[in-house]
Amino acid sequence: MKLYYAQATCSFAPHVALREAGLPFTLVRYDMAARTLEGGGSLEGINEKGYVPVLELDDGQRLTEVAVILQYVADLRPEARLAPPAGTMERYRLQEWLNFVATEIHKIYWPLFHDGSDAEKAGARAALGRRFGWVERRLGVGPFLMGETFTVADCYLLTVLNWTRAAGIDLATWPGLVDYRKRLSERPAVRAARETEGLVRRG
Ligand SMILES: N[C@@H](CCC(=O)N[C@@H](CS)C(=O)NCC(=O)O)C(=O)O
């Protein structure tokens, strides 16, 4: 399998999931600033929608959309317990989280990273703040979104929490989320993904 990714973007979530699952994969880097794809070609040539992540399967099929790629990866390695079995109520709970992170957090950042007006940026920060407060309450003292078990929903939430500083949001407002982010960042798969994407500060 091949994951098309861009540094520190939402593709970080499937990148971590692939490592958590212990699956073999290669990476192809998309440079968002230069709009170039490692090895040549264009991102649109890989995904007409023009964005990462794209997971290319060994038979050449390509899968897009973070929430779907995450579940696909989890289902390839059920013993890693990255998602409850399909058809169970717990699986719908996982999908509830994935959809929430995608539509109520991930996409709400848009004006903060794409030259939104000051009013749009303030609105986005306020909306994100309300959602972070709610997530913090839901997390309670449980280590992960689904309780005791780390799942692909955590891969996604961690990814979007990693953007707060760049978006001018002080995560310290939600100490529970600071702890959660720290806890997850210490996982070997997360460390390895950060290292590979060049996100580890040296010296
Ligand atoms: N709905 C898509 C959104 C993916 C998306 O927003 N990708 C961003 C990075 S987080 C991207 O590749 N942007 C390309 C660009 O801005 O050039 C998904 O869930 O996978």
The ligand as an ORCA input file, in Angstrom:
! r2SCAN-3c Opt
* xyz 0 1
  N     -12.562     15.581      2.863
  C     -11.158     15.301      2.797
  C     -10.375     16.567      3.084
  C      -8.894     16.366      2.888
  C      -8.124     17.673      3.053
  O      -8.661     18.710      3.489
  N      -6.816     17.604      2.743
  C      -5.969     18.783      2.788
  C      -4.916     18.634      3.861
  S      -5.625     18.552      5.518
  C      -5.230     18.906      1.452
  O      -4.720     17.948      0.935
  N      -5.170     20.094      0.864
  C      -4.481     20.257     -0.376
  C      -4.090     21.667     -0.645
  O      -4.548     22.555      0.108
  O      -3.317     21.867     -1.575
  C     -10.784     14.165      3.727
  O     -11.455     13.983      4.760
  O      -9.834     13.409      3.437
*
